Amino acid sequence: MRIATLQFAPKLGDVEGNINRANELLKRGKHVSIDGQTRGIGIGIDLLRPDILVLPELALTGYNFPSKEAIKPYLESAGAGPSATWARDTAKSLHCKVCIGYPEIEHSDDEAEPKYYNSLLVVDKTGAVIHNYRKSFLYFTDETWAAEGSVELGFRKLAFTPCDEPESKSKSTTIPTASPVQQEVPTSFGICMDINPYKFEAPYTAYEFANRVLDSGSQLVILSMAWLTLMGKEDIAALNGKPDMDTFSYWLNRFMPLLEKKLRHEGDIDRHTDSPGASSEPGTKRTVIIFANRAGEEPAADDTKSAARYAGTSAVIAVTQRARMVASGSGSGSRVEGGIDGGEEGEGECAVEAKIACWDLLGAGEEGICFADTTAEPKMVFGLRRRGGSEESSGEESEGSG
């Protein structure tokens, strides 16, 4: 699967300007890296040919609205409004699915007042709306204007054309071809704060979102984000295009159940058995996770607060598990570094080796496209490390949320 996110720095309330900036960045494309050096050559989004494009939370309106009154002029009904129009046009142009965060208003005959939601709209390559998810765990900023969405809407199956079923992305063809087979991919949706403990009151180890991903058998996780950082402008500038690794490590920690427990789903988002990135090896399973964050800064909501500064660091990763047999009585134990107890009986014990693959990781202050072809070799692969008798991917301190 070819996955793209657009990380940019939308300005609060400047919908037209943000649309123009998004279009400009997509046209500029992904700058290629040669011999470790980023060159000035960009591969346009049309040449990357993504199957899905994911934008940040409240992508075209900005995020840091201080009140219901402040965000009211920017509210959209599901499937109607500037965000939906942009998503439709882009989806039809690129011939791919588009996910975009937007502020939703819902009118109901049963309610005297309309409800507002922090939502994620999903349209298919024809521009048709196929899903609308509403943020379930609200951050402090959202609580001033939004209602909680239902976690039940955080899962559905999305139809994709598998990589081994070639499909032309061209709008026209002179040779009639049979319709490609569609693969139903179990997918979980979340918006930023959804991956944190509920209201920051639930235990850190409750892992509500990650456990729902695990229980649903999701092969794909889509996260639209406006994740904040406590770093100052100077700190972000000093990173010189590098990611905020504290934030990235925290995100990984919020998916610890996928590293500690066996993935239960069947199948894979890629069907190419000869592709280096696909989980073609028997006993190997993957869950691909898209972190689509934004960058930049927005004004403080009031004089008592600081400016809202965002962590960037968008990424496409996969949690990969590979089963292997360990002979009984070998003394190695069923829990090993980066391993999971398979809990199976027999002549040997089944241990599951868990690793994290990462195809792309943007800088904290970077604007541009994060891109992954999940049939290709990832840029980085790493596992768990042991701290004080427990297994973790990194520390447990968050730099912020949204």
N, C-alpha and C positions, 0 to 999 in steps of 0.2 A: 504494500500500500504506500502511495506517495502522499505525505502529510505536510501541510504548510501552516504556519501561524504568521500573523502580521503583528510584530511588536512595534508600536509607535507611541508618540506622546500627544494624545489629543488634548485640545484646550477646552476648558470648562465652558459649555454653552455655545461653542462655535461649531455648529453642526456642518455648515457649508465648508468652512475651512478644514475641518477634520476629514470630510469626504475627499476634498481635493488632495490632502496630504496622504491619505490612504491610497488613493489611485496613483499618486506620484511614486510612492514607495513600491507598489506592486509592479509598476512599469519599469522602475529602476532595477528591480530584481535582486537576486542573491549574488553577492560578491564572492567570487571563487577564491580558494586558498591554494597556492602553489608553493611547494617546498616550505610550508609553514608560514608563508607571507600572504596576506590578503591583497589581491591585486585590484585594480580599478575596473575590472571587467565584470559586468553584471549579467546574470542569466535571468531574463524576464520570467515573470510568473507563468506566462503562457507557454514558455519552453520547459519549465519545470513540470507542467502538466499534473498538478496535484489531484488526488481523488477527493480530498477534503481540505478546506481552508478554514481556520479557526481564528476569530478576532477576540480581543480582550473584553472584559466586563464593561458595560456602558460605553462601547467603543467610540461611537460618534457624538455622544453628548458630553463626555467627561464624567467623572465619578463623584467628586467631593462637594455635592450639593448639601447645604446646611439644613434644609427644611423641606416640607411638603410644598410650600408655596414656591420655593426656589426651583424645584424640579418640574412643577406643573406644566410650564410651557413646552416641555420636551417629551411629555408622555406620548406613547403610541399604543394603539390597539394592536393586538397580535396579528401580524401579517399586513398591517397598514401603517405607513409612515416612512420617514426617510431611511431608517435602518433597514426595514423590510425591502424597500425599493432598491437600496444599494446592494443588499444581499442577493436579490433576484437578478439584478442586472449582472452582477459579478459571477454568479453561479452559471447563468446562461452563456456568458462570455467565455468563461474558463472551462465550462462543461464539467463542473464538479459540485459537490455539496459545499455549502457555506454556513458556518455557525457564527452568529453575531450577538453580543450582549447589548441590551437596550432596556429603557425604563417603560414598563407596560402599565396601561390603564385598562381595567375590566369593568364594564357596566353590567349590572345584573338587575333583573326585575325583582329579585328577592331582597335586594339591598338598597337602602335609601341613598347611600353614598357609594361611589365607585371605589374599587380597591386598586392599589398600586403595587406592582411587583418589580423586583430586580430580575430580569428574565434573559433567557438565551433562546433565540430563534434559530431553527434549523431548516434550510431549504435545500431541495435537491437540484440536480443539474438543469431541470426544466423551469426552475423558479418556484415550484410548488412548495408550500409550507408542509413539512412532514413531522415536525415536533416543536413544542414550546415548553421549555423547562423554566420553573420559577425557583429562585434561590431559597433554600430551606433554612439554613443557619445564617441569620443576619448579623452583620458587623455593626458596631456602634453608629457608623455613618448611615447605614441603610435603615436602622431602627427609627430614624426620625421621619421616614416617609413610606417605607415599604411594609407589606404584610408578608408573613412567612408562606412559602410555597409548600407543596406536598412532596415528601420524599418519594412517593410512589411514581411520580412523573420523572424521576431521575434515572429511569432505565427504559430502554426499548431496543429493538433490533433494527439496525440500519442495513440497507441492501447496497452492496458494492459488487463491482465486476472483479472477480479474482484476477490475480496477476497472470495466471496461466490461461486466461480467457481474453485474448487481445481485443481491445475495443478502440475504435478510431475516435480521437478527440476532435476530429474535423467536423465542421457543421454540414458538409456535403460530401457525397461519394458517388462515383459513377457505377460502382459495382454493388448490387444488392447483397447484403450479408445477413446471415441468421442472427437473431437477437442473442446476445451473449448471456450465459448463465449468470444469475445473480446469487451472490453469497450473502446470507443473513448473518451479520456480525453483532453479537450481544454487546451493547454499549451502555456505559454509565455516564451520566452528565453531572457536572458540579460547577458551582460558581464560587471561587475564592474561599471565603470563610467556611464553606461547606466541609472542607477537609479538617477544620479545627474542631476541638471539643465544643459541644453546644453551649453557646453564650459564655464560653471559657469557664463554665461552671461544672461541666461533666469532667470526670477523670481524664487525664491526658491519655491514658491507655485504653479508653473506651473505643477509640478508633471507629466511630460510627460510620463514616463514609467508606473507609477502607474495607470494613467488614461487609458493608452492603455490596461493594464491588466483588468481594470474594464470594459471598452467598449467591449473587446473581449469575455467577459464571461469566462475568464480562471479559471479553477479549480486548476491548478498546475502552479507554477512559478519556473523556473530553472535559478539560477544565478551562473555563474562561475566567480571567483573573484581573484584578486591579490591586495587586499585593503591594503593601506599603513597606518601606524600609525606614529605619531610624538614622541611616547614614546621611551626612550632609552633602551638599553639592561638591565640596572639595574632595570628600572621600570617594564619591562616585567617579569624579574626574580622575582621581589617582589610580583607579582600577584600569584606566587606559583601554577600555573596550572589553575588559574581562568580566566574567559573571560574578554575581554576589554569591559566593560559595556557602556562606552561612544560611542564606535563604534557600538555596538549592538543597543543602543537606537537611534542612528542616522539612522541606516538602517530601523528601525521600522517607524521612522518619515517620511522616503521617501515613505512609503506606506499609508500615512494618508488618501488619498481618499477612501481606502478600509475600513477605520474605520468610515469615515464621511458620506459616501454615501451607498445606498443599493446595495448589490451584486445582479446582475441581472441574473446570470447563473442558469440553472436547473441541478439537479443531484448532485452527489458527487463522489469523486475518490474511495470511498469504498461503497460497496453495502450491507455490513452486517448490518442489522437493529438491531441486538442484540449486536453489538460491542460497548464498552464504548467510544471509540474515534471517531466513525463515527457520522456524523450529521444525526442521525436517527430520531430525534425529529422533528415533523412537524413545518415548518417555520424556520428551521435552515439551514444555508448555510455556506460553508467554502471555502477559497482559501488557499491552502498549498504552502508555499514559502520555497525554498531550498537556503540557503546561503552557497556556497561551496568556502571558502577562503583558502589561504595558510598561512604558518607561515615562520619564519626565516628571514634572512637578505641577501642582495646582495650588491656588491661593488658599490660605487658611480659612476655615469656615467662620471663625470669629476671632476677636482679639485675644481670647484665652487659649487659642490653639496655634500650633505651628503649621507651616505649609505641609501639604500632602505630597510626599515624595515617594516614587514608585521604584520597585526593585528590579524591573526588567527580568533578565535571566531566563527567558522563555526556553523551553526544552522539549524534546521528544525522546522518551526513554521506553524501555521495556523491562519488566521484571520477568526473568527467565528462570525456570526450574528444570533441572535434569535429574531424572531418577537413576540411581546406580545401586547395585547390590553390594552389601558388605557381608563377608563371611561371618557366621556366628562364632563367637569366641575369639575373634581376631584381636580383641582388646582395643579396637579403634573407637568403639561406642557408636551409638546411632546418631548422636549430635556431634557434628564436626564443625570446624571453622567454616562459616557460610553454609552450613547444612541444616536439614530439617529431618526429623524422625518421620519416616513413612508410615510407621505403625502397622506394618504387614507381617504376618507370620509365615514361617516356612524354614527351609534349610538355611537361608541367609536373611539378613535384615535389609530393608529398603531404605536407603538414605536419599534425600533430595538435596542436590546442590543448587543453591540460589545465587543468582548474580543479577547485576543491573547493567543493561546495555544502553548507551547514549549515542544517538546519531547526530544531534546538533544541540548547541547550548550557546545562547546569545549573551552579549555583555549587558551589564546592569543599566548603562545609559544608552545603549545602542537602539537605533531605529532600523528596522529591516525585516527580512523574511527568515524565519527559522524553518528549516526543511529537512525532511527525512524520507528516504526510500527504505522501508523496513525489510526489503529483500536484499539489501546491500549490507556489507560489513559495517557495524557501528564504529564510530570514532573512538569510543572509550568503552571498556568493560571493567567493572569492579564489583567486589563482593562485600561481605560484612566484615567488621573487625570486632574483636572481643574487648569489652571494657568492664572490668570489675565483675567478671563472671557472667555477664550478659552480652548478647550479640546486638550490635547497633551499626547503622551505616555512618553515623556521625553524631554530633551533639543534639541536644533537645531544646535549644533556645530559639524562639522565633524572632525574626526582625520586624514582623508586622503582619497585617492581613488586610482584607478589604472585602 
